[in-house]
């Protein structure tokens, strides 16, 4: 007898359990002249790669429409994109979000790469790799990369005053060092205080002769630049002090001013440092724990363990080099102006009797603990243990 196959009738799948509409994934490799775009709808789909002029948002919209049509997606289907943080900042992120695209900005240093001595690298390969990692990230795979927390436009705007000051300080240091170097070529040492042009006219070289005319003219021009930088630095300091001490802060500055005033009450924390911590860390970044605070400035360890080999590789050094240096500088000031605090006593007990190298290592550990303590205090927590308040607090 012939064998008959019995067909099993499957129940209909409820509409609520159906898979969501396919998503279009886009990776942007941003260049100064061109942007390379890679489109896909999943891991198994070969990415579609296109190139458009840099900043051409209308062309980007056209390519999104063409990619939807190519992959058979609805015209209003969801789109997710990503690009590496870099020269273009966050304006591309804001433009994509305004167009209805769910975008993430990726820390470029966290992207995995092959460890071969030589590896192929092109914009097309980078875009394809990036869009594949975007799919993995959105499917829930942890550790693919680190996503950058994008500040609001107002929070980003608050940073310019202090960052301009840092730029002027660096320019000032470079000019002063160049002047001192030019004088050193003639065997001359000058303090660069007071009426410097008059001192240049009166100074004598190693053989008792005055400075050559062209060198003296150049030094006077360099000193004029130094004086202009000092005037600009004083103007920035005055503007910052006006905002901090104003009876009523502007609505856009309210959070930054409040945090600056609170931090400035502590001994060892000046107005400049308090403004820096408020604008760069505490006013916009919602830290969840102390590990995130330390990791933001690169003050976290990087252990290495393989089999029986266990060693410490040092700090991660993520984030801003300037910010990390200022936090370490603040730790030295804390030891000087807050000697009775629990943190200072801990440092002296643990590292104070060691070598100079051990004390330098210890100051980094103190900087991390101090930054965490200041974060808790700035967020409304208790005063750091044993710390003193200034006799005359900032208004």
N, C-alpha and C positions, 0 to 999 in steps of 0.2 A: 504494500500500500504506500502510496506517496505520502511523504512527510509534509505536514502543513505547519507553517510558522505562525504562531499566535502573535498578533500585534497588540502591544501594550499601549493603552491610551493614556497619555500624559496629561495631567491637569494643566489648565491654562495658567501662565505666570501672571501674578497680579501686576498691574501697571506700576505700582509703587516700588517693585523690586527690579524693574528693568534697569539696565546699565544707563548711566547718564550720557548725554550727548558727547561725542568725541571732542577732545580739546585740541586746538592748534597750538603747538609749542614753537616758540621763536627764540633764537639766540642772536644777539647783536655783537659783532666784533667791531668796536668803534675805532676808526682811524681819523687822522687829521684831514685827509682828503676824501676817503671813501669809507662806507660802512658795509661790512659783509654780513648778510643775513642767512641763517639756516633755519628751515621750517621742517617740522615732522609732526606725526600724530601718534607716535609710539616708538618703542625701542626697535621693533622689527622693521620699521619703515625707513628706507634710505632718505636722508635729509635732502631737501630741495635747497640749493644754495644760490643766492642772488647778490649782486653788488649794486649799491646806490650811492649817489653823492652824499658826503657827510652833511648831516643836519637837514636833509630833504624829507621832512615829515610827510609831505604830500606823496612822494614816491613810496615811502614806507606804507602808507595807507593803501596805495595801489597794489603793492606786493602782497599785503595781507589779503586783499580781495582775490588776487590771482591764486594765492596758496589755498584759500578756502575752496575755490573752484577746482583746483588741481586735485585736492584730496577728497572732494565730494562732501564738503562740510556745509552746513547752513550758513547763510550770510550773517546771521546774528549769533553764531556759536561762540563759546568762550575762547579767549586767547590768553596764554601765559607766556611771559617773556623774561629774559634775563640779560645782563651785561656786566662786565667787570668794572669795578670802581676804578676811576683814573682821572685823566685830564679833564674830561667833560663834566665831572661832578655829578649833580643830581638833577639837572634840568631835563635830561632825557627821561629819567624815571618819572618826573612830574608830568611831562608831555604824554607819556604812555598811559599813565593812570587817568589823565584827563580824557584820553580817547577810549577809555573802557578796557584797557589791557591790564591784567594783573601782572605786575613786574616785580622782580627782585634784583637787588644790586649785590654782586658777589665780591667778596674779598679775594683779589687775584692771587695773593700769596697762599691761600688755602686750597687752591685747585690742584688735584693730583696730576702728576706728570710721570712719564716713564723714566726710569733711572739709568737708561743706557747713556754711554758717553756721548754718543751723537744721536739725535732724534730729529726727525723731520718736523719743521714748524712753518706753517703758512697761515694766512688769515682764514682760508677755507677750512683747513684742518682744525684750527682753533674754534671756529664757529660750529663745526660738526661735533667736536668734542663737547663744547659747551651746551649744545641743545640736548645731547644724550644725557649729560649730567643733570640738566633741568628736569627731564622726565623722571630720572631716578629720585631726585629731590622731592618732586611733587607726589611721587608714589609712596613717600614715607620713609625712604632710606636715609638714616641719620649718618652724619659724618661725611657726606659727600663734599660739602664745602661749608664756609661760614658766610652767612648773610649779613650784609651791612645794615645797621639801623639808620635809616634816613631821617635827618632832622627836618623839622618844619622850616619853611622859608624864614619865619621870624627868628627862630633859634639860630639858624645859620647866619642870619644878618647880624646877630649880636656878637659874633666872633670877630668881626672885622676890626673893631677898635684895638683889641689886644693883639691880634695878628699883625696889624699894621705897625704897632709899637715894636713887636719882635723883629719885624723886617728892618725898621729904622735902627734898632739897636745893633743888629748884625752889620748893617751898612756902616754905622758909626765905628764899630770895632775894626772893620776892614780898613777904613780911611785912616784911623789913628795908627794902626799897625803899619800901613804903607808909609806914612810920614816918618815914623820912627825908623823904618827900614831904610828909607832914602837918606836920612841923617846918619845912620850907622855906616853907610858906604863912604862917608867923609870923616869918620872918626868923631862924630858929634853925638852927644846925648842931651836931650831936651825934655823937660817935664811936661810941656804942652799945657801950661796953665797961665792965666793972665793974658797979657798982650803978646800973643804969639808972633804976629808979624814984626813987632819991634824986636823981639828976641831973635828972630831969624836974621834981621839986619845987623844985630850986634854980635852974633855968634861967630866963633872962629874955628877953622878946621885944625887938623893935627899939626899943620905947619904955620899956624898963626894967620893965615889968609882968610878973607871972608868967603862965604859960599858963592859958587859960580852963579852968574846972573840968571841963566835959564833954569837952573835947579831951584834957586830961591823963588822965582816966579811960579814955578810949578807947585812948590810947597805952600805958597800963599793961596793959590787957587784951591788946593786940597783943603787947606784950613778953612777957607770960606765955605766949602761944602760941609765940613764938620759943624760949623756954627749954624748953618741952615738946618741940619739934622737935629741939632740940639734944640733949636727953636720949635721944630715940629714935634719933638718928643715932649717938650713942656706943654705945648698946646693940647696934645692928646691926654697928658696927665691931668690937665685942668678940666677938660671935657668929662673925663671919667669921674673925677672928684665931684663935679657939679651934679652929675646924674646920681651918684651914691648919696650925697648929702642934701639933695633937693627935698623940701618938706613933703611934696607929693610926687611920687614917681609916675612917669608916663605909663599907661596901661601895658604897652609893649615891653617895658623894662621892669615891670613890677616884680616878677619872680627873680630875675637876676639881681636886682637891687636888694631885695629881701635877703637872699642868700649871701650876697656880698657883705651886707651889714652884719649878719649873724656870724659869719666866719671871721670878719675883721675884729670882733670883740676879743678873740683869743690872742694872747701874747705869742709872738713869733710869726703871726699871719698878718701881713700888711695888706693894704688896699689892693695893690697890684696882683698879689697872689690870690687873694680872695675873689677878685673879679675873674681871674683866669680859671679858677676851679669852678666858679658858678657858670661861666659861659661855655666852657669846654666839657664839663662833666655833669654837674648836679642839676642844672636847670632844665635839661631836655632828655637826658638818658635815664630811663626808669630801671635802675639796677635792682635785681631781685635778691642778690646775696653778695657776700664779701668776695667770692671768687670772681664774679663778673667785674667788680670794682678793680681788683688787682689785674685781671686779664685785660681790661680796657687800655691800661698804660704799659702792658708788657711786663708787669712785676709778678710773674708766676713761674714756678720751676718747670723744667722739661726733663723728667726722668727718662733714662734709657735702660731697658732690661731685655736681655736676650740670653736665655739659658741661665748660666751661672754668672754672667756678666751683668753687673748692676752698677750704674754710675749716674751722676747728675750732670747734665749738659749745660746748666746755667739758666738764665732767664730767657723767656720767649722773645722779649724785645719787640712785641707787637705794638701797634699804635704809634702815636706821635713821639718822635725822639725828643723834641723840645719839651713836650709836656712831661715826659718821664724825667728829663734832666731837672726841670723845675721842682718836681715833687721830691727828688733826692736833695736838691738844694734846700728845700723847706725842712727836710729832716735834720740837716746840719743846724739850721736856725732854731729848730725845736730844742735841740740839745742845749743850745746857748741860752735861750730865753725862757725855756720851761724846764729847768733842771730838776724841779721837784715832782714832775709828773711821773705817772707809773711807766710810761713808755721810755722816758729818759733813764729811769732807774733800771728798767729791764735791759737797756742797751749797755749801760755801764757795768752791770752785773755779768752780762753774757759776753760782751766783746771789749769792754773798756781796758782789760788787762792784757789783751792780745797784741799781736804785731800790727804794723800799719796796714798790711794787706787784710788781716782779719777784721780790722775796724772798718775798712772800706767795704768789705762784704757785709758787715753788720749794718752799715748805714742804709744799704738797700733793703734789708729786712725791716729796718725801722721805718723806712719810707712807705713800705706796703702797709704795715700796721697803722701808721699815722694816717694814711689816705683813707683807710677803712673807718678809722675812728672819726675823721672829719666828715665822711659821708654820713655816718649815723647821726652825728651832731647837726649837720646841715639839714637833714631830713626831719628834724624835730626831736632827736634823741637826747640823751644825757650828755653833759659836758665830759670830754675825755678825762679819765681818772687822774686826779691830782693837778690838772691844768688850771692856770690862773687866767682871770679876765683882766683886760687892760684897765688901768685906773680911769682913763678917759676913753670911753667906747665911741665908735663911729656912730654918728646920728642915724 
